[in-house]
Amino acid sequence: MASTKKLRMGMIGGGPGAFIGAVHRTAACLDEEIELVCGVFSSDPEKSYEMGKQLGLAADRVYGTYKEMIEHEQKTKGMDFVAIVTPNHVHYEPAVLALRAGFDVVLDKPMCLSLQEAHELSQLVHDTGRTLCLTHTYTGYPMVKQARQMIARNDLGSIRKVYVEYPQGWLSHAEVNSKQAQWRLDPKRSGPAGCLGDIGVHAFNLAEYITGLQVTHVCADLQTVIAGRQLDDDASVLLRFNNGATGVLMASQICTGEENNLKIRVYGDKGSIEWQHADCNTLAVRWF
Ligand SMILES: NC(=O)c1ccc[n+]([C@@H]2O[C@H](COP(=O)([O-])OP(=O)(O)OC[C@H]3O[C@@H](n4cnc5c(N)ncnc54)[C@H](O)[C@@H]3O)[C@@H](O)[C@H]2O)c1
């Protein structure tokens, strides 16, 4: 019998004008198994309290900093897990504090700013026995899961070629200056990768998730197309997989006119699949 107890979620990030925090809050409520119970929604305490009020949270469950929230929620045992939906430079530290305090963590991609931080988080998950989920959103689509299952049961035969592309156009011009663009174009807050870290990680994850293979080698051409930017806004990458298959990954945010056109094609020796986000309930399957 399904449990009637809802999982109690805390949130770090997702304040006024934020993008993904509100999406998480909506998604978390869809199956009525999760409720938002507390949060720190901004690095500015005033904005955090204002957001908490708007969301109908009790005043004593809205915090000014994530340290305060994790410490208090650990003492009172009022939260089951925390969703971290802050810019990339505020992923590692709150995740470490939450895991150490005994909480499971839903962490937005990209995981953190360096391989060393990723190894440390992985070790901490191992040591604490907690769960850390990375939100590679596109693996949730039914046709993506269908494709993965078909490849796992060898319907397509041996996989030999993967093409995955993720063009967006919202950073096609220098004038873009939204809240979301500001930190994504700043290496201190975005990390050492621009477009590759922001959307390339989704394409990479999708290629590995659908095929069940692992990328072992890459050869990348990273470009900064818009003058004055410090990070890549366009990436073309050759891939080699652990079964010998090869592939091409394209991720770009300067593809004028594109919204969010993630697409993957996988070719085996018996058949192939094609899926795209713009037509997410269709999976094209072709046979030899
Ligand atoms: N899974 C996906 O498909 C997906 C999509 C978009 C964004 N993301 C990821 O989500 C994260 C947030 O992206 P966004 O576009 O929503 O950014 P955003 O700038 O719209 O929102 C970030 C929020 O975090 C808050 N914040 C910043 N520092 C904080 C702190 N110290 N304590 C509490 N709150 C703080 C900001 O005030 C803001 O409300 C990024 O890591 C991004 O890569 C994932």
The ligand as a MOL file (V3000), in Angstrom:
LIG
                    3D

  0  0  0     0  0            999 V3000
M  V30 BEGIN CTAB
M  V30 COUNTS 44 48 0 0 0
M  V30 BEGIN ATOM
M  V30 1 N 17.8590 20.3990 -14.9290 0
M  V30 2 C 17.6440 21.3570 -15.8110 0
M  V30 3 O 17.1100 21.1190 -16.8950 0
M  V30 4 C 18.0300 22.7830 -15.4820 0
M  V30 5 C 17.4590 23.8500 -16.1810 0
M  V30 6 C 17.8220 25.1540 -15.8220 0
M  V30 7 C 18.7680 25.3640 -14.8220 0
M  V30 8 N 19.3340 24.3020 -14.1950 0 CHG=1
M  V30 9 C 20.3500 24.4980 -13.1360 0
M  V30 10 O 19.6900 25.0570 -12.0070 0
M  V30 11 C 20.5570 25.9510 -11.3190 0
M  V30 12 C 19.8650 27.3080 -11.2090 0
M  V30 13 O 19.6280 27.8210 -12.5110 0
M  V30 14 P 18.5210 28.9510 -12.7570 0
M  V30 15 O 18.4700 29.1750 -14.2120 0
M  V30 16 O 17.2700 28.6020 -12.0310 0 CHG=-1
M  V30 17 O 19.2330 30.2030 -12.0390 0
M  V30 18 P 18.5180 31.5340 -11.5050 0
M  V30 19 O 19.5750 32.5920 -11.5090 0
M  V30 20 O 17.2570 31.7660 -12.2540 0
M  V30 21 O 18.1170 31.1830 -10.0010 0
M  V30 22 C 19.0700 30.9490 -8.9910 0
M  V30 23 C 18.4520 31.2420 -7.6280 0
M  V30 24 O 19.3820 30.8810 -6.6010 0
M  V30 25 C 19.3830 31.9230 -5.6230 0
M  V30 26 N 20.6360 31.8970 -4.8630 0
M  V30 27 C 21.8790 32.2870 -5.2620 0
M  V30 28 N 22.7590 32.1300 -4.2580 0
M  V30 29 C 22.0560 31.6450 -3.1910 0
M  V30 30 C 22.4060 31.2960 -1.8580 0
M  V30 31 N 23.6530 31.4010 -1.4200 0
M  V30 32 N 21.4310 30.8280 -1.0480 0
M  V30 33 C 20.1460 30.7120 -1.4850 0
M  V30 34 N 19.7580 31.0380 -2.7390 0
M  V30 35 C 20.7080 31.4940 -3.5740 0
M  V30 36 C 19.1870 33.2000 -6.4430 0
M  V30 37 O 18.7590 34.2640 -5.6300 0
M  V30 38 C 18.1170 32.7300 -7.4110 0
M  V30 39 O 16.8380 32.8390 -6.8090 0
M  V30 40 C 21.8510 25.9990 -12.1470 0
M  V30 41 O 22.8060 25.1480 -11.5760 0
M  V30 42 C 21.4330 25.4840 -13.5140 0
M  V30 43 O 22.4800 24.8220 -14.2010 0
M  V30 44 C 18.9670 23.0330 -14.4890 0
M  V30 END ATOM
M  V30 BEGIN BOND
M  V30 1 1 1 2
M  V30 2 2 2 3
M  V30 3 1 2 4
M  V30 4 1 4 5
M  V30 5 2 4 44
M  V30 6 2 5 6
M  V30 7 1 6 7
M  V30 8 2 7 8
M  V30 9 1 8 9
M  V30 10 1 8 44
M  V30 11 1 9 10
M  V30 12 1 9 42
M  V30 13 1 10 11
M  V30 14 1 11 12
M  V30 15 1 11 40
M  V30 16 1 12 13
M  V30 17 1 13 14
M  V30 18 2 14 15
M  V30 19 1 14 16
M  V30 20 1 14 17
M  V30 21 1 17 18
M  V30 22 2 18 19
M  V30 23 1 18 20
M  V30 24 1 18 21
M  V30 25 1 21 22
M  V30 26 1 22 23
M  V30 27 1 23 24
M  V30 28 1 23 38
M  V30 29 1 24 25
M  V30 30 1 25 26
M  V30 31 1 25 36
M  V30 32 1 26 27
M  V30 33 1 26 35
M  V30 34 2 27 28
M  V30 35 1 28 29
M  V30 36 1 29 30
M  V30 37 2 29 35
M  V30 38 1 30 31
M  V30 39 2 30 32
M  V30 40 1 32 33
M  V30 41 2 33 34
M  V30 42 1 34 35
M  V30 43 1 36 37
M  V30 44 1 36 38
M  V30 45 1 38 39
M  V30 46 1 40 41
M  V30 47 1 40 42
M  V30 48 1 42 43
M  V30 END BOND
M  V30 END CTAB
M  END
